[in-house]
Amino acid sequence: MTDLPRPGEIALDQDPAAQRPDAGLVFIGHIETPWTSRHECPRSGRRSDDLCKVHLKPDYAPGLASVDSCTHLILLYWMDKARRDLIVQAPAFDSVTHGVFALRSPVRPNPIALSVVDLVAIDGPTLTVRGVDCLNGTPLLDIKPYFPRNDSIPDADVGWHPNRTHPDRRSTDL
Ligand SMILES: C[S@@+](CC[C@H](N)C(=O)[O-])C[C@H]1O[C@@H](n2cnc3c(N)ncnc32)[C@H](O)[C@@H]1O
């Protein structure tokens, strides 16, 4: 899936997908969603009410012990259909370019995505969750508990974004 470059975008000389990997990953399952094209997917799972299923491979099911006590989970998944070579990008909603590490774009050297999801139900190796934003069949990398005291920073901001938390604060104030 190669998109045409937008003005100002910069691609790496060597696609990370073509390099010898520094580490290996194992997919522990996959995510079942209603979406088969990127345009149907919500841009952020927190804006979606759709229920989705997280299917763990059976060997990993014992790792779900005590997960039923969690209200929210962090899912890490692998954006398998994303190109990996764009290091400077213009998001669809913004003509200005930004470095990939200032973006939540799926297009990145290691296409790892995360979502904080509501845990709705557990049935054996299958979780029902609300709050993901990936294509049907997206490979699952990890599941972690969401700890509100550690993981929530209400005062945090992304200064370049139109929906920034503190429009009056300049990024140089940080
Ligand atoms: C903006 S990303 C955010 C991902 C994640 N919530 C994060 O913050 O890391 C979500 C978008 O990635 C795209 N996407 C979803 N699943 C994908 C996949 N398996 N491969 C490539 N792109 C995908 C869709 O366009 C979706 O709207």
The ligand as an SDF file (V2000), in Angstrom:
LIG
                    3D

 27 29  0  0  0  0  0  0  0  0999 V2000
   -3.8330    7.1430   12.9850 C   0  0  0  0  0  0  0  0  0  0  0  0
   -3.5270    5.4140   13.2550 S   0  0  0  0  0  0  0  0  0  0  0  0
   -3.5550    5.3860   15.0320 C   0  0  0  0  0  0  0  0  0  0  0  0
   -3.1450    4.0280   15.5410 C   0  0  0  0  0  0  0  0  0  0  0  0
   -3.0590    3.9160   17.0490 C   0  0  0  0  0  0  0  0  0  0  0  0
   -4.2650    4.2770   17.7380 N   0  0  0  0  0  0  0  0  0  0  0  0
   -1.9110    4.7420   17.5830 C   0  0  0  0  0  0  0  0  0  0  0  0
   -2.1180    5.8350   18.1060 O   0  0  0  0  0  0  0  0  0  0  0  0
   -0.7690    4.2750   17.5200 O   0  0  0  0  0  0  0  0  0  0  0  0
   -5.0540    4.6380   12.8120 C   0  0  0  0  0  0  0  0  0  0  0  0
   -5.1760    4.5150   11.3200 C   0  0  0  0  0  0  0  0  0  0  0  0
   -4.2460    3.5400   10.8390 O   0  0  0  0  0  0  0  0  0  0  0  0
   -4.7400    2.9370    9.6510 C   0  0  0  0  0  0  0  0  0  0  0  0
   -4.6340    1.4650    9.8190 N   0  0  0  0  0  0  0  0  0  0  0  0
   -5.4200    0.6940   10.5930 C   0  0  0  0  0  0  0  0  0  0  0  0
   -5.0500   -0.5850   10.5560 N   0  0  0  0  0  0  0  0  0  0  0  0
   -3.9780   -0.6470    9.7240 C   0  0  0  0  0  0  0  0  0  0  0  0
   -3.1280   -1.7050    9.2830 C   0  0  0  0  0  0  0  0  0  0  0  0
   -3.3010   -2.9810    9.6940 N   0  0  0  0  0  0  0  0  0  0  0  0
   -2.1340   -1.4030    8.4290 N   0  0  0  0  0  0  0  0  0  0  0  0
   -1.9600   -0.1220    8.0030 C   0  0  0  0  0  0  0  0  0  0  0  0
   -2.7230    0.9190    8.3910 N   0  0  0  0  0  0  0  0  0  0  0  0
   -3.7200    0.6660    9.2470 C   0  0  0  0  0  0  0  0  0  0  0  0
   -6.1880    3.4230    9.4840 C   0  0  0  0  0  0  0  0  0  0  0  0
   -6.1700    4.4320    8.4920 O   0  0  0  0  0  0  0  0  0  0  0  0
   -6.5290    4.0240   10.8430 C   0  0  0  0  0  0  0  0  0  0  0  0
   -7.4550    5.0680   10.7350 O   0  0  0  0  0  0  0  0  0  0  0  0
  1  2  1  0
  2  3  1  0
  2 10  1  0
  3  4  1  0
  4  5  1  0
  5  6  1  0
  5  7  1  0
  7  8  2  0
  7  9  1  0
 10 11  1  0
 11 12  1  0
 11 26  1  0
 12 13  1  0
 13 14  1  0
 13 24  1  0
 14 15  1  0
 14 23  1  0
 15 16  2  0
 16 17  1  0
 17 18  1  0
 17 23  2  0
 18 19  1  0
 18 20  2  0
 20 21  1  0
 21 22  2  0
 22 23  1  0
 24 25  1  0
 24 26  1  0
 26 27  1  0
M  CHG  2   2   1   9  -1
M  END
$$$$
